[in-house]
Amino acid sequence: MKAATAFQGVKPSIVKEARSATLDLYRSLLKAAAQFPESHQRYFLRETVRERFRFHRHETSRPRVLRCLQEGSKALEIMWDAKSNAVYMERIDALATAKAGPLKHVVGKLRRIPDLNKRASAALDIRSSSSRKRDPNARMAAPEHLCKLARITQPAPYQPPSQPTKTPKFTKRKPYMVSIRTHDANGIPFIRVRGWRQPVQTSMMIKTRVKKLQQWMDKIHELQDLRRMIRSERIFYTSLGIHEDFKEYEYHMTEAERYYSQLRSRIQGNGNDDHATLREE
């Protein structure tokens, strides 16, 4: 069982006990919210419980976790006592009907939006800004009675929130940051700016070129070794009086060696990247 962030490094028995107590409190709060007679009361309590637990899901402070559990236990007692306590019931009904509390603030903000289409779009998620930042995918739409209070006649279709795009950081060039001509490990010249970090694309391009050139060099050395071996075999057969024709073998190896040498000189001859040449074998 994976421990929560606030309980990492704690005994497994304590982690299991805290997890069990949290889930029991969550189920008890939802069960108590379902006992209320009015639909708007049930909706307000149910969505508030879910939103608060979702908001503190990744809490990293143990004192804050303990304080949240204590507040949840106190809220559970109030919800169970509301059946026999008129003051509690009146307070909960005022919160659910937007006469007080956060829903009243939401209705006031929605009414201040002059464009009806934007007002309907804003009613698709009435959570606080901190809740939307913590969990942008989840949403809490305004119920029907809140839409009437906010004078929203037609609900807007849901559109997923746009993900913010990070603008690339622009570094102002210093006086010493001038263009210089340098060479890589293969002696190939290229231009870079003194003091700037080399881009990843340039590093990978140079790495690919060095790797391919090394492969061609290995092929050339291998072919040269084979040619020397064939030449030794021909001298050995000649000393024995055996005339064996090795010209065809030497011809193909010479052509292959000339081919890889041309590829190598084509890359080393200029500083530009020839991607078609690098893909050749």
N, C-alpha and C positions, 0 to 999 in steps of 0.2 A: 504494500500500500504506500503510495507516494504521499509524503508529509507536506503540509502547507508550508509556505515560506516562513511564516511567523513561528512555526514549531519545528523547524529543522534543527537538528542537534539535540532534541529532547528525547526522552525515553519513549520507545514505541507504545508502551502501555498508556502513557499520558496523551500521546497523539491520537490513539484509538479512542480514548475516553472523550477528548475534546471534539473529535469528528462526530462521534455518536451524539453528544449533547447538542451540537450545532444542528444536525439533521433533525433531531427530535424537536428542537425549538422551532425550526422552519415548518415542519409538518403541523405542529400544534397551532402555530399562528395562522396557517392557511385553513386549518379545520375550524378555528374560532371565527375567522372572517366569513366562512360559509354559513354560519349560524345566524347572521343578521337578516332581518326581514326584508329590507329594501334592496333592490338590485344595484342602485348607485352606491349604497354603503358597501355592499359586497365587492363591487368593482374597485372602489377606492382602496379598501383595506388589502385586497388581494394583490393589486398592482403595486401598492406601496411596499408590501412585504417583499415581493419579488425584486423590485428595483433596489431596495436597501441591501438585500443579501447579495445581489449581483454586483452592486457598487463596491462592497467590502470583500469581494471574493478573493482578491489577491492582497489582502492586508498583510503588511510585513512587521507590524508592531504588536507584540503580545499584550501590552496594556490596552491598546485600542481595541484589540479583539475581545478582551475581557469586558471592556466598557460597552461594546456593541452587544455582547451576550446579555449583560445586565439590563441594558435598555430594552432588548427584545423580551426578556422575562417580565419586565415591568409593563410593557405594552400588552403582553398576553394576559396578565392579571386584569388590566383595565378592560380588555375586550370581553373577558368572561364576566366581569362585574357589571358591564354595561346593561345587561338584561334587567338587573334589579336597581340600577342607579340611573336616575333620569338625567343627572348632570353629565355623566359620561356619554350617555346616548345622544344627548343634545349636542355635545361637543363633536362627537364623531359625525353626526348628521350635518353639522355646519361645515366640517372639513370636506365631506363628500359632495355637498351641493355648492361648493366654491363660495360660501359666505365668509370663510376665513381660511387662513393657511396658504399653502403653496398653490392650490388650484385657483384661488382667488387672484393670486399674482399672475398665473398663467392666462386666465381669462382677460385680465386687464392688459397684458402685453399683446394678446391676439386682437383685441378691439382697437388697439392703437395702430394696427397695420392697415393702411387705407386700401391697398389692392386686395380684392376679394380672393383672387387666385393665389397670391402669396400667403394670405391668411389661412386658406385651406391647406396649403402645403406645409405651413408651420404647425398646423394642428395634427399632422401625422406623427410628430414626436414632441411630446410636451415635457420631456425630462429636462433636468437642469443642464447647464453647459458642461459642468464637470462630469456628469454621468455620460453625456454624449461623447466627451473626449476619451473616457476610459473604455467605453464599449460602443463604437460608432455603428456596429451592425445591428444591435438590438434597438428596439424602438417601443414607445408607449404612446399609442394614438389616443386622441381625445375622445371620450365617449359621446353618445348622442346628446345627452343633456348639457354637456359642456359646449358642444357645437352650437346649440341653441342659444346659450348664454353669450357666446362669442359672436353671434349673428353670422354663422357659417351655414349657408343654404345647401351647397353641393360639395361633397368631399372630393379632394383632389386625388388622382391616382398616385400610388406609392412609387417613388424613384429612389434607388439606393444612393447613399451619400457619395459624393465624389471624393476620391482619395487625394490628399494634398500632394503636389509634386514639389520636390526640392529643387530650387534653382541652383545651378552650378556656381560654386564660389569663384569669384574673379579676383585674381591677385594682380595688383598693380606692379608694373615692371619697375625695378629699381635702376639707378644709373649704371650699376656694374653688371646688370643682366643684359649682355650683348650676345649676338649670334656668333658662334665660333664653329669652325670646321674641324672635326675630329675624325678618328678612325676607330673601327671596332677591332675585335680580336683577329679577324681575317684580313685586316688592312683596307677594308672598304670605307671610303669617306662618307660622312653624313653630317648634317647641320643640326646643332642643338644650341640651346640658350643657357649661358652660364648662370648658375644659381637656381634654375628651375628643376623640379623633379621630373625625371624622365617618364613620359606616359606609359601606361601598362601596354597599350597597343604597340608602341615602338619597341618595348622590351621583348614582347612575344614575337614580333617580326624579326628582330635580330637573333633571338634564340632559335627560331625556325630556320633561318638562313645558315647559322653556324652548324646546326644539327645536320642539315642537308649537305652542306659542303663537306662535313666530316664523313658522311656516308659515301659521298663520291670519292673522297681521298682513300677510304678503306677499299673501295672497289678497284681503284687504280693500283694500289699496292698489291691487292690479291691477284690481279691480272698480271702484274709484273713478276710476281713470284711464280705463277703458272708458266709464263713464257720462259723464265730461267730454267724451270724444271724440264720443260719440253726440249730446250736447247741441250741440256745435259743428257737427256735420254737419246737425242739424235746423235750426239758425239759418241755415246756408249755403244749404240747399235752400229755406227760406222766402224768403230774399232773392232767389232766382232764380225765385220763383213756382211752385215744385214742392212739392206737398203730399204728403209721404211720412210714413207712420205709423210712428213709432219707439217708441210706448208699450209694445208687447209686449216689445221688447228691454230697455227700461228697467225694466220690471216684474220680469223674471227676474233681472236684475243686482241690483236692489234687494233682492229676496227672498234671493238668495245672500249679499249683504253683511250683511243682518240675521241670517242663520243663523250665519255665522262670528262675528259680534259677540256673539251669545248664547253660543256655545261659549266664547269668550274670557272673557266676564263670569262665566260659570258657574265657571270654574277660578279666576279672580282673586277671586271673591267669598268663597271659604272657603279655609282652610289645609289641608283634607284632600285626599287623592289620590282622584280619580274616574277609575279606570282605564278604565271604559266610555267616558267622555267623551274621554279621550286617544286612544282607538282610533278615534274617529269621524273622518271626513274632511269 
